[in-house]
């Protein structure tokens, strides 16, 4: 099973970082469900800006933690680099 770490951009231009094993379903939940993250429910709509595919849940959680430690500028550079490399 694959796991994903992702960065969403909220309507207020803030970023949300999370992990999941079903990225498409999680995006729908963030945008339309009452079960979405409390943070994103108040900041809809959200747009996927970046994602990484990882082999294990453990690696995904570690990577999520690492991404959350980045500054906004570093997150933006990561997303820009991913777009340039075609990894979005």
N, C-alpha and C positions, 0 to 999 in steps of 0.2 A: 504494500500500500504506500502511496506517495502522500507527503504532507507539504503544505505550502505555508510560507510566511509572506505576508502582504502588507502593503501600505496603501491606505485609502486617503483621499483628500476629501474633507467634509465641505459642506456648503459655506462655512465660515472660514475656509482656507486653512484650517488646522489639519494635522495628520493623525491618523489612527493606525496602529500597528497591531496585527493579530496573526494567529496561525490556525490552520484547519486542515482536514483531510478531503474536503470537498469545496473548492474555491467558488465555483459557480453558485452553489446552494447558499454558501455563507454570504455572498454579495446580495442575494435576494433577501436574506434575513436582515442584513444591515439596513437595507433600503425600505423594506415593506412590512416587516413582522414586528409584533410586540415583543418577541423573544430576542431581538437584536441587542447588541451591547448598549448599555445605558448612555454611554458617551455619544454614540452615533445616532441614537434615536432623536436626540435634541438637535442634531446638526445635519439632517438630511436635506438633499440627497448626497450620497457619497459616491465617489468615483475611484475605481481601481487605478492606481498610478504605478505600482511596482509589485512584482511577486517573484519568489524563488521556490523551486521545487526541491525538496529534501527527502532523503530515503527513510528517515525514522522520525517519530514524534519527538524523541529526545533531542535530536539535532535541530528540529524546527523550533522547539521551545528555547534552546540555547541561542539560536540565531535571532529569534524574536527579542530576547533580552538584550542582545548586542545592539540590534537596531534601535531599540528604545533608548539606549544610552547615547546615541548620536545627537548632535545639535541639529536644529532645523536646517542650517546651511549644509551640513554633511548629508542629511537625508535627501535634500534637493539635488546635491551633486550625485548621489547614488542613483537616484531616479533618472537624472539626465544622462548619466553614463549608460544606464540600462537601455534607455531609448536609443541612444547612439549605436549600441551594440545589437539592437534588435531583440532584447530579452524581455520586453514588457509583456 
